[in-house]
Amino acid sequence: MTGEDCVLCVRGAALAAAPGWLLRTGCWGVSVHPAVPVPGWVAAQTLRHTEGLADLDAAEAAELGPLLSRLSAAVTRVTGSARVYTYSLGEGCPHTHILLGPPQRDRRGAAFITGLLRRDTALVDEAAAARTADRLAAELADPLAQPLADQRADQLLDEPTSSTP
């Protein structure tokens, strides 16, 4: 498959032309879940056509961990969810993308992910998904918002160190 034939490459070009990305880095774009408007669910996809984590170049790989941490922290702050799920299958669309978001309603774990994969309309709330996306975009644009791990690291750096004589 080439980028011209790829649904996510075409979608990425359209998002770049309109105000569609919630966040864009040098290598990754983050948008609302492309198939199902479930509140808090986003997709991080490579900007260039890649077909799995093994295809990532050094820059894409270096950005991925911090990006997922930043997204998870933002979803936690915006939705209040104690859990943020991530998954990437690549079966339906062979373009590297990771879906991330909180469980919803009374479904958790495998039951929730199965509903999401089946595009269960009981999970869909378009208005709430749009409101949550707006809040996530604002959170991700805030330079003061940082992942929880970064906050903990900053706290450790601010702690006085004892020196032994």
C-alpha positions as CSV (number, residue, x, y, z in Angstrom):
1,M,0.0,0.0,0.0
2,T,1.2,3.5,-0.7
3,G,0.3,6.8,1.0
4,E,-2.0,7.6,-1.9
5,D,-4.1,4.5,-1.3
6,C,-4.1,4.8,2.5
7,V,-7.3,6.0,4.2
8,L,-5.3,7.5,7.1
9,C,-2.8,9.3,4.8
10,V,-5.8,10.9,2.9
11,R,-7.5,11.7,6.2
12,G,-4.2,13.2,7.5
13,A,-3.9,15.5,4.5
14,A,-7.5,16.7,5.0
15,L,-6.9,17.4,8.7
16,A,-3.8,19.4,7.8
17,A,-5.8,21.5,5.4
18,A,-8.5,22.2,8.0
19,P,-8.3,22.8,11.7
20,G,-8.7,19.1,12.4
21,W,-5.6,18.0,14.4
22,L,-5.9,18.2,18.2
23,L,-2.1,18.1,18.3
24,R,0.6,17.8,15.7
25,T,4.2,17.2,16.3
26,G,7.1,16.8,13.9
27,C,6.2,13.1,13.2
28,W,2.7,12.5,14.7
29,G,-0.8,13.9,14.3
30,V,-3.6,13.4,17.0
31,S,-7.2,13.6,16.1
32,V,-10.5,12.4,17.4
33,H,-11.2,8.7,16.9
34,P,-11.6,8.4,13.2
35,A,-14.4,5.9,13.1
36,V,-16.5,6.2,16.3
37,P,-17.3,9.5,18.2
38,V,-16.7,8.2,21.8
39,P,-15.9,10.9,24.3
40,G,-12.2,11.1,25.1
41,W,-11.0,8.7,22.4
42,V,-8.3,9.9,20.1
43,A,-6.0,8.5,17.5
44,A,-2.3,9.2,17.2
45,Q,-1.0,8.5,13.7
46,T,2.3,8.9,11.9
47,L,2.3,11.8,9.5
48,R,4.2,9.8,6.9
49,H,2.9,6.4,5.7
50,T,4.2,3.6,7.9
51,E,2.6,0.2,8.4
52,G,3.5,-0.6,12.0
53,L,5.9,0.1,14.8
54,A,8.7,-1.7,13.1
55,D,8.5,0.9,10.2
56,L,9.1,3.9,12.5
57,D,12.2,5.9,11.9
58,A,14.3,7.1,14.9
59,A,12.5,10.4,15.2
60,E,9.0,8.8,15.1
61,A,10.1,6.2,17.7
62,A,11.7,8.9,19.9
63,E,8.5,11.0,19.9
64,L,6.1,8.1,20.5
65,G,6.6,7.4,24.2
66,P,6.5,11.0,25.3
67,L,3.5,11.6,23.0
68,L,1.5,8.7,24.5
69,S,2.4,9.9,28.0
70,R,1.2,13.4,27.2
71,L,-2.0,12.2,25.6
72,S,-2.8,9.9,28.5
73,A,-2.2,12.7,31.0
74,A,-4.5,15.0,29.0
75,V,-7.2,12.5,28.7
76,T,-7.0,11.8,32.5
77,R,-7.2,15.5,33.3
78,V,-10.1,16.2,30.9
79,T,-12.2,13.2,31.5
80,G,-11.4,12.4,35.1
81,S,-10.9,8.8,34.2
82,A,-8.5,6.8,36.4
83,R,-7.7,4.5,33.4
84,V,-6.7,5.3,29.9
85,Y,-6.7,2.4,27.4
86,T,-4.4,2.1,24.3
87,Y,-4.5,-0.3,21.5
88,S,-3.2,-0.7,18.0
89,L,-4.1,-3.5,15.6
90,G,-3.4,-2.3,12.1
91,E,-5.8,-4.8,10.6
92,G,-8.5,-2.5,9.4
93,C,-6.1,0.1,8.1
94,P,-2.4,-0.7,7.6
95,H,-1.1,2.7,8.7
96,T,0.6,3.1,12.1
97,H,-1.9,4.5,14.5
98,I,-2.6,4.1,18.2
99,L,-6.0,4.6,19.6
100,L,-6.2,5.9,23.2
101,G,-9.0,6.9,25.6
102,P,-11.0,6.2,28.7
103,P,-13.5,3.4,29.3
104,Q,-17.1,4.6,29.1
105,R,-20.4,3.9,30.9
106,D,-20.6,0.6,32.7
107,R,-18.2,-1.3,30.3
108,R,-14.6,-1.8,31.1
109,G,-11.7,-3.9,29.8
110,A,-12.4,-6.4,27.1
111,A,-16.2,-5.7,27.0
112,F,-15.5,-2.0,26.3
113,I,-12.8,-2.6,23.7
114,T,-15.0,-5.2,22.0
115,G,-17.8,-2.6,21.8
116,L,-15.4,0.0,20.5
117,L,-14.1,-2.4,17.8
118,R,-17.7,-3.4,16.8
119,R,-18.6,0.3,16.7
120,D,-21.3,-0.2,19.2
121,T,-23.7,2.8,18.9
122,A,-24.4,2.6,22.7
123,L,-20.9,4.0,23.2
124,V,-21.4,6.9,20.8
125,D,-22.2,10.4,22.1
126,E,-21.4,12.9,19.3
127,A,-22.1,16.0,21.3
128,A,-20.0,14.9,24.3
129,A,-17.2,13.7,22.0
130,A,-17.0,17.1,20.3
131,R,-17.0,18.9,23.7
132,T,-14.3,16.6,25.0
133,A,-12.3,17.0,21.8
134,D,-12.4,20.8,22.3
135,R,-11.2,20.4,25.9
136,L,-8.4,18.0,24.9
137,A,-7.2,20.4,22.1
138,A,-7.1,23.3,24.7
139,E,-5.3,21.0,27.2
140,L,-2.8,19.8,24.6
141,A,-2.1,23.4,23.4
142,D,-1.4,24.6,27.0
143,P,2.4,24.8,27.4
144,L,2.0,24.5,31.2
145,A,0.2,21.2,30.9
146,Q,2.7,18.4,31.1
147,P,2.5,14.7,31.6
148,L,2.3,13.4,35.2
149,A,5.6,11.6,34.8
150,D,7.2,15.0,33.9
151,Q,5.6,16.6,36.9
152,R,7.0,13.9,39.2
153,A,10.4,14.3,37.6
154,D,10.3,18.1,38.1
155,Q,9.3,17.6,41.7
156,L,12.3,15.3,42.2
157,L,14.6,17.8,40.6
158,D,13.3,20.5,43.0
159,E,13.9,18.5,46.1
160,P,17.0,19.5,48.0
161,T,19.7,16.9,47.8
162,S,21.8,16.0,50.8
163,S,25.5,15.9,50.4
164,T,27.7,13.7,52.6
165,P,30.8,15.4,54.0
